[in-house]
Amino acid sequence: MPSTPVVIGALLGLGTQVYSNALRKLPLMRHPWEHLLGMGLGTIFTTQLVKWDSKLQEDLDKMLEKAKAANERRYLVNLISLYSSFILSQ
């Protein structure tokens, strides 16, 4: 599974460079070092994107847990105050 973003990034970088050369009507493999650079940058980009996505998911889970706890506290406080006002009114 960890190799999937690497392969996708490498193909993305290679495809970008080949597409760039094709648009300019140059030989597709004109400067091979540019293809390697594009593959490396694509790999770095997709790997960081996967790390960022997992970190974002963790942060979202923490925020949802805090919101759930706050809502439960708010509900309990309202329930207790309602119950105490009901007892006092009798």
C-alpha positions as CSV (number, residue, x, y, z in Angstrom):
1,M,0.0,0.0,0.0
2,P,2.8,2.6,0.7
3,S,4.2,2.0,-2.7
4,T,1.0,3.1,-4.5
5,P,1.5,6.9,-3.9
6,V,5.1,6.5,-5.0
7,V,4.1,4.9,-8.3
8,I,1.2,7.3,-8.9
9,G,3.5,10.3,-8.2
10,A,6.2,9.0,-10.5
11,L,3.7,8.4,-13.3
12,L,2.2,11.8,-12.7
13,G,5.6,13.5,-13.0
14,L,6.6,11.5,-16.1
15,G,3.3,12.1,-17.7
16,T,3.5,15.8,-17.1
17,Q,7.0,16.1,-18.7
18,V,6.0,13.9,-21.7
19,Y,2.8,16.0,-22.2
20,S,4.8,19.2,-21.9
21,N,7.2,18.0,-24.6
22,A,4.3,16.8,-26.8
23,L,2.6,20.2,-26.6
24,R,5.8,21.9,-27.7
25,K,6.2,19.3,-30.5
26,L,9.6,18.3,-29.1
27,P,11.0,14.8,-28.9
28,L,9.2,13.1,-26.0
29,M,12.4,12.1,-24.2
30,R,14.3,15.2,-25.0
31,H,16.1,15.7,-21.7
32,P,15.9,12.5,-19.6
33,W,17.0,14.3,-16.4
34,E,13.8,16.5,-16.6
35,H,11.8,13.3,-16.6
36,L,13.6,12.0,-13.5
37,L,13.1,15.4,-11.8
38,G,9.4,15.3,-12.7
39,M,9.1,11.7,-11.3
40,G,10.9,12.7,-8.1
41,L,8.8,15.8,-7.6
42,G,5.6,13.8,-8.3
43,T,6.6,11.1,-5.8
44,I,7.3,13.7,-3.1
45,F,4.0,15.5,-3.9
46,T,1.8,12.4,-3.6
47,T,3.6,11.0,-0.5
48,Q,3.2,14.4,1.3
49,L,-0.4,14.5,0.1
50,V,-1.1,11.1,1.7
51,K,0.6,12.1,4.9
52,W,-1.4,15.4,5.0
53,D,-4.6,13.5,4.4
54,S,-4.0,11.1,7.3
55,K,-3.1,14.0,9.6
56,L,-6.2,15.8,8.6
57,Q,-8.3,12.8,9.3
58,E,-6.8,12.5,12.8
59,D,-7.4,16.2,13.5
60,L,-11.0,15.9,12.3
61,D,-11.6,12.9,14.6
62,K,-10.2,14.8,17.6
63,M,-12.4,17.8,16.8
64,L,-15.5,15.7,16.4
65,E,-14.8,13.9,19.7
66,K,-14.5,17.3,21.5
67,A,-17.7,18.6,19.9
68,K,-19.5,15.4,20.9
69,A,-18.3,15.8,24.5
70,A,-19.3,19.5,24.6
71,N,-22.7,18.6,23.3
72,E,-23.2,15.9,25.9
73,R,-22.1,18.3,28.7
74,R,-24.5,20.9,27.4
75,Y,-27.4,18.4,27.2
76,L,-26.7,17.2,30.8
77,V,-26.6,20.7,32.2
78,N,-29.9,21.6,30.5
79,L,-31.5,18.4,31.7
80,I,-30.3,18.9,35.3
81,S,-31.5,22.5,35.4
82,L,-34.8,21.5,33.9
83,Y,-35.2,18.8,36.5
84,S,-34.3,21.0,39.4
85,S,-36.7,23.8,38.3
86,F,-39.5,21.1,38.0
87,I,-38.8,19.9,41.5
88,L,-38.7,23.4,42.9
89,S,-42.0,24.4,41.2
90,Q,-43.9,21.5,43.0
